[in-house]
Amino acid sequence: MTEKRFKILSIDGGGIRGIFPAMFLAEFEAKLQAEGNPNWQVYQNFDLICGTSTGGIMAIALSLGIPAREVYNLYYDNAKTIFGNRKGFWKSIFKSNHERDALENLIRTKFQEVHNGENGKDPRLTHCKIPTCVPIYDLQEGCPSVLKSKYHPKFVRDYHIPAYQAALATSAAPTFFNPYSSYYEDLHGLKKPFHNKVDGGVFCNNPTLTAIVEAQKSFNKDLKDLSVLSIGTGHQKFCDAGITDNKQRENWGIIYWMFSGGKKRLIELFMQGQSQQVQNLISLLQNGVDKQETSNFIYHRIDTELDSTCDIQLDETNQFKLDKLAEKASREFQKNASVILQSFSK
């Protein structure tokens, strides 16, 4: 238990690799339950949850009161349902790799389950039990945006949006899914369009800085008041010196960046670069230049490197690889359990 701090949970994007933060948080909840803590669910131990893409799905689910174990099971049990019908090479040149129907049905059904007190209606962002925000990119306006529950009097735009639609918007990753478009009725019965929303990972795959700024500006918190838990989805160190078979690589075109070996290297590079820079900036905020300053807020980053023995794509369906990622999450929790429980349990 710690002194009263404003506690932030931030969850990266990463497709099916959301299994990693889901298992980590399931371990967190299981430990609290085993200790007899009545406030064992994730949302009961944080003051703000922010997530991008798969992390956005998770952030909304956890904020609605869905236990992390159920979120993990949703991912693990349905990887092939969501990603099992990948389009072939030629079709993927013209169309997104996956249809969204299965993912939409799974998320909408799960969100309705926890909201059955209102006759099976879809919960909205206003029903999040704690402040929640998820980045998206709005192709209608041509700008980044952050969907927010109603945790500030001036936040009147987003809280009407059905939670499942917000989740699908933040996870509409280019080339994997089409931009998300739909309609909804707001709480006053007015039908509104919600069109062409794209995965927030295009600009904010690691949303930790977004969450920190929200804490400062929406809740008037100083850096020294914050405890931040930032969870990644596993990363592969992106290095390519252009050397292949002892020869300089000559072909750096679209085949290499998006198709060779079934890998979308360009997307991985964008995601990793943004996430790494966020970590660099947080290090600067926390410890100053050359790490000479005394830390002024609590920050824990949980992630794992995915080497050549655990090469997991964003739309991976190989059960053995998913098992390995889940094991990595369990090991990371055991390694960090003491400090995580001390810093973030209430």
Disulfide bonds with the S-S distance in Angstrom:
none
